[in-house]
């Protein structure tokens, strides 16, 4: 179980690190939905790290697994919504929005603006790999993390 938790933590670190690379090296500004996805990755990763460090029993693993699954579902919904907005930009205006103002007013955005400040447009398509855009890949990552979280939630603990 600790191996699964470690993989979840390392995956979240890698995904957040790649988001930072895209922002600071490739100059792709994050939109409000990107920042919300980053928050979901942080929450999944921190929850998995706490579970890894604490070595909880069966009940604790179920609690941690539940929270990780919830955060992964929230992230997947946000990523799916962003994919929808990119494909159908007329369905929603995303620019300077109440979401952006809210996210940028949070203490996290002032404390670490390079990570949590939203300045981009949700409908911009500046990056693709294998015909999939960033939110498509993010959706896939959230589904995989969600499945791993479900494994943590429902697997029987092998060691006492």
Rosetta blueprint (number, residue, H / E / L):
1 X L
2 X H
3 X H
4 X H
5 X H
6 X H
7 X H
8 X H
9 X H
10 X H
11 X H
12 X H
13 X H
14 X H
15 X H
16 X H
17 X H
18 X H
19 X H
20 X H
21 X H
22 X H
23 X H
24 X H
25 X L
26 X L
27 X L
28 X L
29 X L
30 X L
31 X L
32 X H
33 X H
34 X H
35 X H
36 X H
37 X H
38 X H
39 X H
40 X H
41 X H
42 X H
43 X H
44 X H
45 X H
46 X H
47 X H
48 X H
49 X H
50 X H
51 X H
52 X H
53 X H
54 X H
55 X L
56 X L
57 X L
58 X H
59 X H
60 X H
61 X H
62 X H
63 X H
64 X H
65 X H
66 X H
67 X H
68 X H
69 X H
70 X H
71 X H
72 X H
73 X H
74 X H
75 X H
76 X H
77 X H
78 X H
79 X H
80 X H
81 X H
82 X H
83 X H
84 X H
85 X H
86 X H
87 X H
88 X L
89 X H
90 X H
91 X H
92 X L
93 X L
94 X L
95 X L
96 X L
97 X L
98 X H
99 X H
100 X H
101 X H
102 X H
103 X H
104 X H
105 X H
106 X L
107 X H
108 X H
109 X H
110 X H
111 X H
112 X L
113 X H
114 X H
115 X H
116 X H
117 X L
118 X L
119 X L
120 X L
121 X L
122 X L
123 X L
124 X L
125 X L
126 X L
127 X L
128 X E
129 X E
130 X L
131 X L
132 X E
133 X E
134 X H
135 X H
136 X H
137 X H
138 X H
139 X H
140 X H
141 X H
142 X H
143 X H
144 X H
145 X H
146 X H
147 X H
148 X H
149 X H
150 X H
151 X H
152 X H
153 X H
154 X H
155 X L
156 X L
157 X L
158 X L
159 X L
160 X L
